């Protein structure tokens, strides 16, 4: 099993769900999900199998060994089946913040209640990892405003809308904007400020 040197724990579980460091055997399935859902992702072109393998070899594999990687990605399981992936990207270790990333299997993503359950569990696991184990201060997201269900779940988990970018990009025959949400951990923020004052 892959492991991240930067993490004190490699697997987190909640009910019958779990996350573990992203597995090589899942990457082509993940590529297929991303290509199928390209209209709601910041992905401009279809990803080929070769490109996905190259990304794993050159970026993801390296991140397992880095003390402060810029990405920490997980395979997301329901029982023994990988039903999604996601994690932390654009990590800033000095500021102790990261962008949240998540995508689930395409058929599951189209079922409102099922997506709510999957994404809610994933958020709880990532918040635990980020705030309890990594002592991060902030998680943030960037979401197209056509993703009503996704946004609803974020806000139910206390992510606050912080800004809107007028993108005017046509998707599904609609002009979309980009919404930015943030979630702060007040205790970690206070600790960070306290350490900076002392130093």
N, C-alpha and C positions, 0 to 999 in steps of 0.2 A: 504494500500500500504506500502511496506517496505521502509525504509529510512535509510541513512547513517548519523550517528551523525557527521562525519568528514566533510560533505559536506554542503555548504551554499545553494545549490540548488539541487533538487532531479530529475528534469526532464529537458532535453534539446531537442529542436526541430529544424529541418531544413527541409524546404519544407514539404513533407508529411511523413517524417521520425521522429523518436524520440527514446531516450533512457531513461529508468527508472531503479532503483535498481532491480536486478534480482528477478524474481517472482518464488515462489515455483511451481506454475502450469506449468512453462516452463521447469523445470529441466529434466524431462524424455524425452522430445522432443530434448532437447540439448544433452542429453546422446546418443540418437539415431544418431544425426548428427555426434557426435564425433566418434562413433563406425564406421559409414559409411566412414568417412574420416581419419581413423586411420593412413593411410600410409603417410600423410603429417603433422601429429601432433607428439609431443613428448609424445606419449601415447603407452605404450608397450603392454597392454592387453585390451580386451573388458571390458567395464564397465557394471556391472549388475545394475538392478533397485535398489537393496538393497544398493549397494555401493554408488550410486548417492544420494540416500536419506540420507545415513550416512554422506556423504561429506557436504551436505547442512546443516544438523542439527549440525554438529560439527565444521565446518569451516565458511561457508557462513553466517549462521544466527548470529554467534558471531561477525562477522565483521561489522554488522550494528550498533553495540553499542560501538565499540572500537574507541577511540580518534585517534589512528594511526594504522589502520588495515594494514595487509600486502597485502590484495586484495580488490579491489573495482570492482564489476562486475555488468553488466547491461543486461537487456533484450533489444533487438533492434527491433523496430517496423517499419513497413510500414503500414500507417494508423493504424488499430487496430490489425493487424496480427503480431505476433512475427516471424521474419524471420532470426534472428541471435542472437548472444550474444557475449560479450567480455568486455574488460575494462583494468584495471591496475593490474598487478601481481608483486610479488617480490618487493613491494614498499619499498624504503629506504627513510624514512622521514628526516633523517639527511642530506643525500646528495641531497634530493629532486629529485629523479629519480624513474622510474618504467618501467617495461617491458609491452609492448602493447600486448594484446591478442584479437583475433577476429576469429569467425567462423560463417558462415551463413548456412542456410538451404541447404541441399546437392544438390538438383536440380538447385537451383540458383547459387551455386558455380561452376557448370559445364558450365554455360553460360557466356562467356567472358565479353560481354558488361554489362550484368546484375550484375555480380560480381564487375566489375569496378565501377558501379554506387553505389551499396550497400557499398562497402568498402571505397570508397571515401567520402561518406557522414559520415560514422562511424568515419573515421579519423578526419574529420573536427570537429565533436562533441567532440571527446575525446581530441583533441588538445585544444579546447576551455575550456573544463573542467580542464585539467591538467595545462595549462599555465595561464589562466585567473582567475580561481577560487582557485586552489590549489597552484599556484605559483611555480610549479615544474620547474626544470632546464632542465631535459632531459627525453626523451622517447627513448626506444630502443627495437629492435625486434631480434628474432632468427628464421631463415627461411631456410628450405631445398631448395637447388638451383634448384630443378625441378619445383618449383612454379613460373614459369616465369611471369604469369599475376599478381600474388600477389606482386612480387618484383617490377615490372614495376609501379604499383600503389604507393607503398611506395616511390619510387624514384621521382615520379611525385609530391609527397607531401613533397619533400625536405629532406627525410631521406637519410642519406649518408652511403654508405658501409664503415664500419670501420675495419672489419677483416673477415677472412675465416677460418673455421675449417675443416680440411680434415677428414671426418667421415668415408668414405669408407663403408657406410652402404648400403646394396642392397635394393632398393625400385623400384618397377615396372621394374625390371630387369636392373636397372641402379645403378651405384655407386654414392652416393650423398655426397655433402659437405654441410656445414652449413654456412649461411651468416648472419653476424651481421650488422644491420643498426642502426643509431642513429640520433635523431633530437634534437637540442638544442634550447632553448629560450634564446637569448642573453641578453634581458633586465632582465629577472629573474636571470640569471647567474651573471650579473654585480651587481644586488641588493644583492644577496647572498654573493658575495665576499666583497662588501662594509660593510655589517653587520658584517662579520667575522673580518674585519680589525678594526672596531670600538670596537668590544668586545674583 
